[in-house]
Amino acid sequence: QVQLAESGGGSVQSGGSLTLSCAVSGDTVSSNYMGWFRQTTGEPREGVAAIEKDGSTTYADSVKGRFTLSRDDAKNTLYLQMNNLKPEDTAMYYCAAAWDTLSVVVGVLIPPGNVPYWGQGTQVTVSS
């Protein structure tokens, strides 16, 4: 059973930066297909970025060039470095793990039940 715990959210001004972390337990970060999603109130979750087992990454067009997804195998942790944040990036951000690639749902709105493992989420608020 994979368990995920996000941290690092907060409130920043437009143009600021935040780094989200997702600590993985119950399995290794490198043996899972993983990604970051975000959700605003009343909306489905949107795939933001995904990482394959080989470390290759996929990004939604809305965050490409601003967000960087990475993992530290030694720390068993997934990261999302977010730069040049915009008010439209305001959302609850969720870490996810799956048995198949999440790249197919990057930039796509999905029901949470489509992905087997979720963290509890961390709030990111960007003010203009």
C-alpha positions as CSV (number, residue, x, y, z in Angstrom):
1,Q,0.0,0.0,0.0
2,V,1.6,3.3,-1.2
3,Q,1.2,6.2,1.2
4,L,1.9,9.8,0.0
5,A,2.3,12.9,2.2
6,E,2.6,16.3,0.6
7,S,4.1,19.4,2.1
8,G,5.4,22.8,1.0
9,G,2.3,24.7,0.0
10,G,1.6,28.2,1.1
11,S,0.7,31.7,0.0
12,V,2.9,33.7,-2.4
13,Q,2.6,36.8,-4.6
14,S,2.5,36.5,-8.3
15,G,5.9,35.8,-9.7
16,G,7.0,33.9,-6.6
17,S,8.2,30.4,-6.2
18,L,7.3,27.3,-4.1
19,T,8.6,23.8,-3.9
20,L,6.2,21.0,-3.1
21,S,7.4,17.7,-1.6
22,C,5.7,14.3,-1.6
23,A,7.2,11.8,0.8
24,V,6.5,8.2,-0.3
25,S,6.2,5.3,2.1
26,G,5.1,1.7,1.6
27,D,7.0,1.5,-1.7
28,T,9.8,3.3,-3.6
29,V,9.3,6.5,-5.6
30,S,11.2,5.1,-8.5
31,S,9.0,1.9,-8.9
32,N,5.8,3.9,-9.3
33,Y,4.4,6.1,-12.0
34,M,3.9,9.4,-10.2
35,G,2.6,12.8,-10.8
36,W,1.1,16.1,-9.4
37,F,-2.5,17.2,-9.9
38,R,-4.3,20.3,-8.8
39,Q,-7.9,21.0,-8.0
40,T,-10.0,24.1,-7.4
41,T,-13.3,24.0,-5.5
42,G,-16.0,22.3,-7.5
43,E,-13.8,21.2,-10.3
44,P,-12.2,17.8,-11.2
45,R,-8.5,17.3,-10.7
46,E,-6.2,18.5,-13.4
47,G,-3.0,16.6,-14.3
48,V,-0.1,19.1,-13.9
49,A,3.0,16.9,-14.4
50,A,4.0,13.2,-14.5
51,I,7.2,11.2,-14.2
52,E,7.9,7.8,-15.6
53,K,9.9,5.1,-13.9
54,D,12.9,6.0,-16.1
55,G,12.6,9.6,-14.9
56,S,11.3,11.2,-18.0
57,T,8.7,13.9,-17.4
58,T,5.6,15.4,-19.0
59,Y,4.0,18.8,-18.3
60,A,0.7,20.5,-18.9
61,D,1.1,23.4,-21.4
62,S,-0.1,25.8,-18.7
63,V,2.9,25.1,-16.5
64,K,5.6,24.2,-19.1
65,G,8.7,26.2,-18.5
66,R,7.7,27.3,-15.0
67,F,7.3,24.0,-13.1
68,T,9.9,21.2,-12.7
69,L,9.0,17.8,-11.5
70,S,11.9,15.7,-10.0
71,R,12.5,12.9,-7.6
72,D,15.1,12.0,-5.0
73,D,15.4,8.2,-4.9
74,A,17.6,8.3,-1.8
75,K,15.0,10.3,0.1
76,N,12.1,8.5,-1.6
77,T,10.5,11.9,-2.3
78,L,8.9,13.5,-5.3
79,Y,9.2,17.3,-5.8
80,L,7.4,20.0,-7.8
81,Q,9.4,23.2,-8.1
82,M,7.1,26.0,-9.1
83,N,8.5,29.3,-10.4
84,N,6.9,32.4,-11.8
85,L,3.6,31.5,-10.1
86,K,0.4,33.1,-11.4
87,P,-3.0,33.6,-9.6
88,E,-4.4,30.9,-11.9
89,D,-2.1,28.4,-10.3
90,T,-4.1,28.8,-7.0
91,A,-5.4,25.3,-6.1
92,M,-5.0,22.3,-3.8
93,Y,-2.1,20.3,-5.1
94,Y,-2.1,16.5,-4.9
95,C,0.6,13.9,-5.3
96,A,-0.4,10.7,-7.0
97,A,0.9,7.3,-7.7
98,A,-0.4,4.7,-10.2
99,W,0.3,1.4,-11.8
100,D,0.5,2.9,-15.3
101,T,1.8,6.1,-16.8
102,L,0.0,9.3,-15.7
103,S,1.4,11.2,-18.6
104,V,-1.8,10.5,-20.5
105,V,-3.8,12.6,-18.0
106,V,-1.4,15.5,-17.9
107,G,-3.4,18.6,-18.9
108,V,-6.6,16.6,-18.5
109,L,-9.4,16.9,-15.9
110,I,-10.1,13.5,-14.2
111,P,-12.3,12.1,-11.5
112,P,-10.1,11.2,-8.4
113,G,-11.2,7.6,-8.7
114,N,-9.2,7.1,-11.9
115,V,-5.9,7.1,-9.9
116,P,-5.3,4.5,-7.1
117,Y,-3.1,6.5,-4.7
118,W,-3.4,10.1,-3.5
119,G,-1.9,12.2,-0.8
120,Q,-4.0,14.5,1.4
121,G,-3.1,17.6,-0.7
122,T,-1.3,20.9,0.1
123,Q,-2.8,24.3,-0.7
124,V,-1.1,26.8,-3.0
125,T,-2.5,30.4,-3.1
126,V,-1.0,33.0,-5.4
127,S,-2.1,36.6,-5.0
128,S,-1.8,39.2,-7.7
